[in-house]
Amino acid sequence: MNLSSKRVALRHCPDYGPAELAAGLDQLVDTCLAGIGFSSMHVLLKPNLISSRQGPLACTEAAFILAAARCFLDRGARVSLGDSPAFGTATGVLKKLGLLGQLRKLSVRVTDFKKVRKLVLPSGVSAGLAADALDCDLLVNLPRVKAHTQLRVTMAVKNCFGCLAGMRKAWWHMEHGGAPGLFESLLVELLTVLPDGITLVDGVTAMHETGPLNGKPCQLGVLAGSTNPVAVDRALLAIIGLEPEASPLWQACDHAGLAGTRLAELDFPLLAPGDFPATNFQVPIELTPIRFNPFRFIRSSIRRMLHGLS
């Protein structure tokens, strides 16, 4: 991924109307990827499809995903879409969101990230990543702004964790969640092995108070884009009014010395964070441990296997 850019494109977007989303995403892509030809390029959309069990707010908004697909199709790209939810499959979640049929009509290929390729991260930790994510020409990261009980708030950087296939995500929580800061630092390392791309953030209606599954809606009215997920996350922290030191993922990015962690260094060619009104976005005060309870992990593993058989 491009971890050197400090450019972040921000735009007001009051709702999920198709025309508003299309105009907004077009402007973000044109601003962040100016001069790039998309004809025949293989673009992989990576939304947050964590679960459809708790309602659509847990996932990237369906209308946002559809608008992103059309944005790149209209530019001549070959578009596919993939994720690896904790339970079930991307195909199953998309079906429950009412998106699967619409994507198929657009000839968007849906992948459940079944094919895995192992890579070694800079720290020496092995990561089983989705081959589809590694092989695309452009990885389009489509996170939703959400409060999170373990990481306080999650956006672009955390959504890339979904490129780790299947139960490997839960296992990382178990194996690397015990030492303070280790899990977060590994999430940051994942960024270094993923292909270049663009992050387009669904910040129209965020999830706040708790998360990543059961939070409440919070209207932010923002679309955000950058080729650097670290930079766009820092801009959004300013918009929601959260001090960066309160974000464990920001701390990990800052400790790694990545570009984009300092608000004063960011370039805002469209709107700046100060152009957005103050929000009532609420985050968890006390964080729960990264490492799952072993019994919960076993129970979750069994549930995932049963989902695979159904």
Secondary structure, 3 states (H helix, E strand, C coil): CCCCCCECEEEECCCCCHHHHHHHHHHHHHHHCCCCCCCCCEEEEEECCCCCCCCHHHCCCHHHHHHHHHHHHCCCCEEEEECCCCCCCHHHHHHHCCCHHHHHHCCCEEECCCCEEEEECCCCCEEEEEHHHHHCCEEEEECEEEEECCCEEECHHHHHHHHECCCHHHHHHHHHCCCCCHHHHHHHHHHHHCCCEEEEEEEEEEEECCCCCCCEEEEEEEEEEECCHHHHHHHHHHHHCCCHHHCHHHHHHHHCCCCCCCHHHCECCCCCHHHCCCCCCCCCCCCCCCCCCHHHHHHHHHHHHHHHHC
